[in-house]
Amino acid sequence: MVTQDYRFNPKLRPIRWVGAEHARPVGRVGRVHDAGHHAFGVMLGTHSTLIRINPVCHEIRHPCGMTQDNPTGLDAYKPAEIAHLVETAGVAKAKLGLAQTLCLAVLAGAFIGFGGAAYTMVMTGADPGFGPARLLGGVVFSLGLILVVVGGAELFTGNALMVMAAVDRKITRAALFRNWGIVFVGNLIGAVGLAVAFGMTGILDGPMGATARAIADGKATLTPIEALVRGALCNALVCLAVWLTFAARTAAGKILAILFPISGFVMLGLEHSIANMYLFPQGIAAGSDVTACAIVGNLFWVTLGNIIGGAGGVALSYRFAYLRG
């Protein structure tokens, strides 16, 4: 696939070429036609980028006639480019208003809840502890992060990557903690609200309810160290999934990037704080007698582990590798 990147002003100033390594296509996408070639315009603030695609060759052709070999034909951002994209996204998230952030956070909590509900149904009738059924459970649980990333929402665990922007002082620590606080509360509202809704459907009155009770009871028995370490390992995989989605340029690519890391953490029995915000209320709606103290204790240690694994294990590691200096 050949790509040529041009930047043009909406006021129809002369077109000038911009190297592909500097392109950051984010925002609205529209289709245009130019000289018989299909092209896509991507809005970038007051400008837009026109990507012209020639499906015949496997090279990047500059307007002056020079070419850059691209034998693989792969169309993905490199890790160093991903680091800059993640940092830029962190700045944008920090600038969102209160109402918008809270709305998107509530949606994300509900989206993860849908993944948790799908996981509960798949595990009904199967061994919840071991076996290939857990892999299928992880695949369907991926629905939650797919909805968050492709549909657009604010998820606390994924926003651990905002630490990259904070360390480079592109956002303040106050802005970082403000975003985390609003998103955490919004995720809780969305997850609990969805659990209440499922409790009203009658679905949890049958075999799925027994599975929901078993899941909630099992999480409540974790020791603090188990919850902490499982939370750290879990969000390392979640943030890696989010990181990989920045490499993809298509919705299908983002979905595939999500599937394996998320399936892996579910299959391994790791702990995700936002998922637990749904799974505990779902278990209670199904008749579990898990206590509020056990729920709060689990969420505290799992959340702390999620921050360590996502912000420290992934964000700071990649920042050190690609953004220092």
Secondary structure as UniProt FT lines:
FT   STRAND          2..8
FT   TURN            10..11
FT   STRAND          16..17
FT   HELIX           20..22
FT   STRAND          29..34
FT   TURN            35..36
FT   STRAND          37..44
FT   TURN            45..46
FT   STRAND          47..54
FT   STRAND          59..61
FT   TURN            63..64
FT   STRAND          67..69
FT   TURN            71..72
FT   HELIX           79..94
FT   HELIX           98..123
FT   TURN            124..125
FT   HELIX           133..141
FT   HELIX           143..151
FT   TURN            156..157
FT   HELIX           158..162
FT   HELIX           163..167
FT   TURN            168..169
FT   HELIX           173..201
FT   HELIX           203..205
FT   HELIX           207..220
FT   HELIX           224..247
FT   HELIX           251..267
FT   TURN            268..269
FT   HELIX           273..285
FT   TURN            286..287
FT   HELIX           292..307
FT   HELIX           308..316
FT   HELIX           317..322
//
